[in-house]
Amino acid sequence: MVVTYCFDGICLRSTVYERISVRGQRIAEFIGYTQGSGTFHISQPVYEKMLLFLKQHGRNTDRGYGTGPSRKLKLIDRAFGLLNIPKFSFHNIKRGYYIFSNSRNLDSVLHRGKRPLWHDRPFNELSAYWKERWCIPRSRRTDEWRKYDSDHFFRRVERQIKQLN
């Protein structure tokens, strides 16, 4: 990531997103920074202790599909609220966000109601490009992917689905 300093905090932009292109055309367009909030500064062991704390205080700690967006953020906020600790989530590290438009004239579509002029990016071409540019080179640099157990993944998904029923 490229680090620049903003007026009121640290700002991070993704050098990966800045470099993605197809046929020489950049795909990701930087459109601004987040407000600098999130949960990445809360470690998993601390988060687990917060969940236990919430359960001990009779609070719902359900997670996963169907529990709404930003569930981790809401649960951490709830735990800090019980402890009377305000604004834990504003760490002031602003991250860049990007848009990946399928339209060459997105601004006109959004602001003037024009019909989209779609990019000609066939899926098979994009997937072949990804495979050659990223997948194969990475598979040669690391062998972690060889340890992936798809049966274990599907058994876990099956258990989660049964718990929903």
N, C-alpha and C positions, 0 to 999 in steps of 0.2 A: 504494500500500500504506500501511496505517496502521502506524507504528512505535511500539512500546511497549518498555520495558526490562524484561527478565526478571531474576530473581535472579542467574543465572549467565551472562547473555549477551543479545545483542540478539534480539528476537522480531519477526517480521513476519507480519501477517495480511493477507489479500486483501480490499480494499474491493470488488472486482468480485464475488467470491463472496458477500460479505456482503449485496450488493444484489440478487442474482438472485431474482426472484419470478415466480410465475404465479398470476393471479387473486388477487393480494395475499398469497399464501402464499410465504414464503421456501423456497427449494429446497435450498440448501447449508447444512449445519449444521457449525459449527466444533466439532472434537472434540479438538484438542490441537496440540502443537508437535512438530516433528521434533527429533532430538538435536543438530542443527547440523552435519551433515556433508554433503559433496558435492564437486563438481568445478567449480562455476561460476567459482571464483577462479583456475582454470588456463586461460590463454588458448589458443586453437586453435594458434597457432604453437609455443607451448611444448609442447603436447600432441603435435604432429607430431614434434618433436625427441625427445620421450620415446619415441614409437613407433620411431623410427629407432634410438635407444639400445638399446631392448629387442631389436630385430631383430639388431643388431650383437652382442648377447650371447646369441643363439640362442633367444630367447623367442618364443612364439607371440603374434602381434598381430592375429589374425583378429578381425574385427568384423562386426556385422550379425546378421540373423536366424539363430538356431540357436547363438549363442555364449553365451547365458545372460544373465540380468539384470545390470544395473549393470556392463556390460563396460568402459565408460570408467573408472569408479571402480577396477575391479580392475586394469586396465592401468597406471593412474597409480600405484596402490598398489605394484604390482610394480616399477615403475621407481624409485620412492622407496626401496623395500626394498633394491634393488641398490646404492643410494647411501647406505644406512644412515641414512635420514631417516625417523623415525617419525611416525605420526599426522598426516600432511599433510592428511587429509580432514576433520578436525574444526576447522572455521573458526568454530564457535560462533555462527553466525547461524541461529537457529531459525526455521523457517517453519511457518506454520499449515497444518494439513491438515483437509480437509472431507469430509463424507460426503453423497452425493446419494441419499437413500433413495427407493425406489419404494413403501415401505410407511408408512402413517400410525402404525403401532404397532411400529416396529422394535425398541424396547427390550423390549417384551413377547415379540416373536418370538425375540429372541436369548437373553433371560434366563429366560423362562418357557415357551418352546416353543409359544406361541400361534400361531394361523393368521394370516398377514399380512392386513391390511386395506389393499388396494392403493389408491394415489392414482388418480384418474380423470384421466389426462393423455394424451389421444390424441396419437399422434405427429404427425398432420397439424396439430393445433392448436399443438403445441410448435414445429414447424418454421415455421409461419406467423408465430408470435410472434417467433422468432429472426430471421426474415427481415425483418420490419417494424422490430423494435427495434434490431438490430445490423447485419445484412448491408447493407441498402439505405443506411442513414445512413453507414456506413463506406465503401461504394463511392462515395458522393458526395464524401467528404472526401479520398480518396486514389485514385490510379489505378494503383497498383503491380500490382493484380490483372490489369490488362489485358496486362501483360508476360508472364504465365504461359504457358509453352509445354507443353501437355499431351503433345504428340508427343515432346518431349525427355524428359519424365518417364517415359513408357511405354517409350521406347528404353532408358533407364537401368535400369528395372526388368527389362526383358527381358535385358539384359547380366548383371545380378546373378543372375537365375534360371539363365542358361546357365553361370555360374561355379559355381553350386551342383551342377550335374549333372556 
